[in-house]
Amino acid sequence: MVQRIESVDESTVAQEVRAQFAIAEERGAPNSTLLRIMARDPDSMKTFYDAWNRSFYDSSLVEHGLKELMRVRMARTRNCGY
């Protein structure tokens, strides 16, 4: 998939934002390119990323089995061998 919106230049964002990019890359989700694009508006990126973490990592809001089904569905959508 071709990226249509440019990612931010990492040298222009706060250290906290770069740390969030690194965590996303380590976890594999959310897509770090998405965060780099959203970081063009840091407040929007923070709101999205905080909600993502609350939903998928910081609580049992979404059950583990459902998370796995979502991962498989996203992988199949992108023809990924996950």
OpenMM code with the backbone's topology and positions (N, CA, C; nanometers):
from openmm import Vec3, app, unit

residues = "MET VAL GLN ARG ILE GLU SER VAL ASP GLU SER THR VAL ALA GLN GLU VAL ARG ALA GLN PHE ALA ILE ALA GLU GLU ARG GLY ALA PRO ASN SER THR LEU LEU ARG ILE MET ALA ARG ASP PRO ASP SER MET LYS THR PHE TYR ASP ALA TRP ASN ARG SER PHE TYR ASP SER SER LEU VAL GLU HIS GLY LEU LYS GLU LEU MET ARG VAL ARG MET ALA ARG THR ARG ASN CYS GLY TYR".split()
positions = [
    Vec3(0.0844, -0.1173, 0.0000),
    Vec3(0.0000, 0.0000, 0.0000),
    Vec3(0.0892, 0.1240, 0.0000),
    Vec3(0.0581, 0.2161, -0.0862),
    Vec3(0.1359, 0.3377, -0.0982),
    Vec3(0.0869, 0.4396, 0.0045),
    Vec3(0.1808, 0.4969, 0.0741),
    Vec3(0.1478, 0.5985, 0.1738),
    Vec3(0.1151, 0.7287, 0.1013),
    Vec3(-0.0016, 0.7854, 0.1284),
    Vec3(-0.0450, 0.9071, 0.0593),
    Vec3(-0.0183, 1.0326, 0.1407),
    Vec3(-0.0102, 1.0187, 0.2699),
    Vec3(0.0147, 1.1329, 0.3576),
    Vec3(0.1529, 1.1140, 0.4185),
    Vec3(0.2324, 1.2144, 0.4138),
    Vec3(0.3683, 1.2061, 0.4662),
    Vec3(0.3694, 1.1897, 0.6173),
    Vec3(0.4588, 1.1069, 0.6640),
    Vec3(0.4818, 1.0928, 0.8081),
    Vec3(0.5565, 1.2155, 0.8580),
    Vec3(0.5514, 1.2378, 0.9886),
    Vec3(0.6267, 1.3496, 1.0447),
    Vec3(0.7758, 1.3178, 1.0411),
    Vec3(0.8538, 1.4211, 1.0425),
    Vec3(0.9977, 1.4072, 1.0573),
    Vec3(1.0224, 1.3834, 1.2063),
    Vec3(1.0764, 1.2672, 1.2400),
    Vec3(1.0912, 1.2316, 1.3816),
    Vec3(1.1751, 1.3310, 1.4606),
    Vec3(1.2627, 1.4030, 1.3931),
    Vec3(1.3452, 1.4998, 1.4653),
    Vec3(1.2645, 1.6206, 1.5122),
    Vec3(1.1403, 1.6328, 1.4629),
    Vec3(1.0578, 1.7482, 1.4990),
    Vec3(0.9563, 1.7184, 1.6080),
    Vec3(0.9480, 1.5923, 1.6521),
    Vec3(0.8479, 1.5571, 1.7540),
    Vec3(0.9150, 1.5359, 1.8893),
    Vec3(0.8338, 1.5443, 1.9925),
    Vec3(0.8829, 1.5286, 2.1295),
    Vec3(0.9338, 1.3863, 2.1538),
    Vec3(1.0202, 1.3732, 2.2511),
    Vec3(1.0750, 1.2425, 2.2886),
    Vec3(0.9639, 1.1450, 2.3271),
    Vec3(0.8616, 1.1940, 2.3947),
    Vec3(0.7487, 1.1086, 2.4351),
    Vec3(0.6816, 1.0471, 2.3119),
    Vec3(0.6663, 1.1250, 2.2071),
    Vec3(0.6046, 1.0759, 2.0837),
    Vec3(0.6947, 0.9716, 2.0176),
    Vec3(0.8236, 0.9972, 2.0129),
    Vec3(0.9172, 0.8977, 1.9558),
    Vec3(0.9130, 0.7684, 2.0370),
    Vec3(0.8974, 0.7799, 2.1682),
    Vec3(0.8875, 0.6602, 2.2528),
    Vec3(0.7623, 0.5803, 2.2171),
    Vec3(0.6530, 0.6500, 2.1871),
    Vec3(0.5300, 0.5804, 2.1479),
    Vec3(0.5476, 0.5100, 2.0146),
    Vec3(0.6211, 0.5714, 1.9223),
    Vec3(0.6520, 0.5042, 1.7955),
    Vec3(0.7272, 0.3739, 1.8236),
    Vec3(0.8260, 0.3803, 1.9109),
    Vec3(0.9095, 0.2629, 1.9410),
    Vec3(0.8270, 0.1513, 2.0046),
    Vec3(0.7362, 0.1872, 2.0956),
    Vec3(0.6509, 0.0861, 2.1600),
    Vec3(0.5614, 0.0196, 2.0561),
    Vec3(0.5034, 0.0992, 1.9672),
    Vec3(0.4161, 0.0437, 1.8629),
    Vec3(0.4950, -0.0504, 1.7719),
    Vec3(0.6175, -0.0137, 1.7383),
    Vec3(0.6999, -0.1004, 1.6540),
    Vec3(0.7327, -0.2307, 1.7256),
    Vec3(0.7624, -0.2212, 1.8534),
    Vec3(0.7950, -0.3413, 1.9312),
    Vec3(0.6756, -0.4349, 1.9396),
    Vec3(0.5588, -0.3796, 1.9638),
    Vec3(0.4368, -0.4594, 1.9768),
    Vec3(0.3832, -0.5052, 1.8415),
    Vec3(0.4128, -0.4274, 1.7389),
    Vec3(0.3579, -0.4571, 1.6073),
    Vec3(0.2193, -0.3987, 1.5865),
    Vec3(0.1730, -0.3209, 1.6824),
    Vec3(0.0398, -0.2607, 1.6717),
    Vec3(0.0288, -0.1439, 1.7689),
    Vec3(-0.0413, -0.0400, 1.7348),
    Vec3(-0.0935, -0.0152, 1.6016),
    Vec3(0.0218, 0.0103, 1.5053),
    Vec3(-0.0089, 0.0093, 1.3796),
    Vec3(0.0928, 0.0315, 1.2775),
    Vec3(0.1657, 0.1621, 1.3071),
    Vec3(0.2962, 0.1543, 1.3192),
    Vec3(0.3735, 0.2734, 1.3565),
    Vec3(0.3682, 0.3813, 1.2493),
    Vec3(0.3455, 0.3422, 1.1239),
    Vec3(0.3308, 0.4428, 1.0181),
    Vec3(0.2052, 0.5255, 1.0421),
    Vec3(0.0996, 0.4598, 1.0872),
    Vec3(-0.0234, 0.5327, 1.1205),
    Vec3(0.0052, 0.6365, 1.2289),
    Vec3(0.0784, 0.5967, 1.3320),
    Vec3(0.1109, 0.6918, 1.4385),
    Vec3(0.1962, 0.8061, 1.3853),
    Vec3(0.2884, 0.7762, 1.2973),
    Vec3(0.3755, 0.8805, 1.2414),
    Vec3(0.2955, 0.9807, 1.1572),
    Vec3(0.1919, 0.9336, 1.0921),
    Vec3(0.1047, 1.0246, 1.0179),
    Vec3(0.0180, 1.1041, 1.1145),
    Vec3(-0.0397, 1.0352, 1.2115),
    Vec3(-0.1262, 1.1035, 1.3083),
    Vec3(-0.0485, 1.2055, 1.3908),
    Vec3(0.0805, 1.1859, 1.4047),
    Vec3(0.1622, 1.2777, 1.4851),
    Vec3(0.1711, 1.4166, 1.4223),
    Vec3(0.1199, 1.4308, 1.3011),
    Vec3(0.1109, 1.5644, 1.2429),
    Vec3(0.0202, 1.6521, 1.3294),
    Vec3(-0.0725, 1.5869, 1.4000),
    Vec3(-0.1562, 1.6539, 1.5005),
    Vec3(-0.1369, 1.5772, 1.6308),
    Vec3(-0.0392, 1.6168, 1.7127),
    Vec3(-0.0031, 1.5397, 1.8324),
    Vec3(-0.1194, 1.5115, 1.9276),
    Vec3(-0.2137, 1.6036, 1.9410),
    Vec3(-0.3278, 1.5795, 2.0299),
    Vec3(-0.4142, 1.4648, 1.9792),
    Vec3(-0.4359, 1.4610, 1.8479),
    Vec3(-0.5143, 1.3517, 1.7896),
    Vec3(-0.4427, 1.2184, 1.8061),
    Vec3(-0.3121, 1.2173, 1.7823),
    Vec3(-0.2364, 1.0938, 1.7980),
    Vec3(-0.2427, 1.0449, 1.9420),
    Vec3(-0.2273, 1.1351, 2.0371),
    Vec3(-0.2308, 1.0975, 2.1787),
    Vec3(-0.3668, 1.0404, 2.2154),
    Vec3(-0.4736, 1.1049, 2.1701),
    Vec3(-0.6092, 1.0570, 2.1997),
    Vec3(-0.6298, 0.9166, 2.1439),
    Vec3(-0.5912, 0.8966, 2.0178),
    Vec3(-0.6046, 0.7656, 1.9550),
    Vec3(-0.5212, 0.6605, 2.0279),
    Vec3(-0.3942, 0.6934, 2.0524),
    Vec3(-0.3028, 0.5951, 2.1110),
    Vec3(-0.3409, 0.5607, 2.2543),
    Vec3(-0.3863, 0.6595, 2.3298),
    Vec3(-0.4325, 0.6321, 2.4665),
    Vec3(-0.5529, 0.5380, 2.4644),
    Vec3(-0.6477, 0.5630, 2.3736),
    Vec3(-0.7651, 0.4760, 2.3629),
    Vec3(-0.7247, 0.3350, 2.3193),
    Vec3(-0.6307, 0.3266, 2.2251),
    Vec3(-0.5815, 0.1962, 2.1785),
    Vec3(-0.5219, 0.1176, 2.2954),
    Vec3(-0.4361, 0.1825, 2.3707),
    Vec3(-0.3712, 0.1144, 2.4834),
    Vec3(-0.4713, 0.0730, 2.5906),
    Vec3(-0.5675, 0.1591, 2.6216),
    Vec3(-0.6695, 0.1234, 2.7206),
    Vec3(-0.7496, 0.0035, 2.6740),
    Vec3(-0.7810, -0.0011, 2.5454),
    Vec3(-0.8647, -0.1084, 2.4922),
    Vec3(-0.7919, -0.2410, 2.4790),
    Vec3(-0.6652, -0.2361, 2.4374),
    Vec3(-0.5971, -0.3601, 2.4030),
    Vec3(-0.4880, -0.4034, 2.4996),
    Vec3(-0.4355, -0.3135, 2.5796),
    Vec3(-0.3218, -0.3508, 2.6638),
    Vec3(-0.3424, -0.3253, 2.8120),
    Vec3(-0.4135, -0.2213, 2.8485),
    Vec3(-0.4219, -0.1812, 2.9882),
    Vec3(-0.5424, -0.2381, 3.0619),
    Vec3(-0.6267, -0.3121, 2.9941),
    Vec3(-0.7466, -0.3619, 3.0604),
    Vec3(-0.7933, -0.4907, 2.9941),
    Vec3(-0.8996, -0.5418, 3.0466),
    Vec3(-0.9610, -0.6593, 2.9852),
    Vec3(-1.0873, -0.6177, 2.9108),
    Vec3(-1.0901, -0.4938, 2.8651),
    Vec3(-1.2049, -0.4421, 2.7927),
    Vec3(-1.2352, -0.5282, 2.6699),
    Vec3(-1.1300, -0.5686, 2.6003),
    Vec3(-1.1446, -0.6587, 2.4860),
    Vec3(-1.0797, -0.7912, 2.5242),
    Vec3(-1.1578, -0.8981, 2.5191),
    Vec3(-1.1069, -1.0292, 2.5593),
    Vec3(-0.9969, -1.0764, 2.4648),
    Vec3(-0.9063, -1.1555, 2.5195),
    Vec3(-0.7901, -1.2020, 2.4434),
    Vec3(-0.8305, -1.2749, 2.3154),
    Vec3(-0.9287, -1.3615, 2.3225),
    Vec3(-0.9725, -1.4361, 2.2042),
    Vec3(-1.0208, -1.3444, 2.0929),
    Vec3(-1.0930, -1.2402, 2.1298),
    Vec3(-1.1406, -1.1446, 2.0308),
    Vec3(-1.0244, -1.0671, 1.9703),
    Vec3(-0.9249, -1.0323, 2.0529),
    Vec3(-0.8063, -0.9642, 2.0001),
    Vec3(-0.7371, -1.0513, 1.8951),
    Vec3(-0.7271, -1.1817, 1.9228),
    Vec3(-0.6633, -1.2719, 1.8270),
    Vec3(-0.7426, -1.2802, 1.6972),
    Vec3(-0.8746, -1.2869, 1.7079),
    Vec3(-0.9571, -1.2882, 1.5875),
    Vec3(-0.9375, -1.1600, 1.5058),
    Vec3(-0.9257, -1.0483, 1.5749),
    Vec3(-0.9030, -0.9209, 1.5063),
    Vec3(-0.7673, -0.9211, 1.4361),
    Vec3(-0.6654, -0.9754, 1.5029),
    Vec3(-0.5328, -0.9811, 1.4415),
    Vec3(-0.5333, -1.0672, 1.3156),
    Vec3(-0.5996, -1.1820, 1.3237),
    Vec3(-0.6066, -1.2716, 1.2089),
    Vec3(-0.6819, -1.2036, 1.0951),
    Vec3(-0.7922, -1.1391, 1.1275),
    Vec3(-0.8717, -1.0697, 1.0239),
    Vec3(-0.7900, -0.9587, 0.9574),
    Vec3(-0.7192, -0.8804, 1.0366),
    Vec3(-0.6379, -0.7727, 0.9795),
    Vec3(-0.5271, -0.8308, 0.8921),
    Vec3(-0.4672, -0.9414, 0.9362),
    Vec3(-0.3606, -1.0045, 0.8576),
    Vec3(-0.4153, -1.0571, 0.7253),
    Vec3(-0.5289, -1.1221, 0.7290),
    Vec3(-0.5879, -1.1751, 0.6055),
    Vec3(-0.6268, -1.0631, 0.5102),
    Vec3(-0.6770, -0.9540, 0.5641),
    Vec3(-0.7141, -0.8399, 0.4815),
    Vec3(-0.5944, -0.7881, 0.4047),
    Vec3(-0.4763, -0.7977, 0.4655),
    Vec3(-0.3547, -0.7461, 0.4041),
    Vec3(-0.2688, -0.8559, 0.3398),
    Vec3(-0.3261, -0.9761, 0.3263),
    Vec3(-0.2530, -1.0895, 0.2694),
    Vec3(-0.1230, -1.1167, 0.3423),
    Vec3(-0.1269, -1.1041, 0.4740),
    Vec3(-0.0100, -1.1274, 0.5588),
    Vec3(-0.0164, -1.2711, 0.6109),
    Vec3(0.0968, -1.3346, 0.6251),
    Vec3(0.1003, -1.4728, 0.6699),
    Vec3(0.0908, -1.4915, 0.8204),
    Vec3(0.0467, -1.3902, 0.8956),
    Vec3(0.0344, -1.3999, 1.0408),
    Vec3(-0.0353, -1.5278, 1.0767),
] * unit.nanometer
topology = app.Topology()
chain = topology.addChain("A")
for resn in residues:
    res = topology.addResidue(resn, chain)
    for name in ("N", "CA", "C"):
        topology.addAtom(name, app.Element.getBySymbol(name[0]), res)
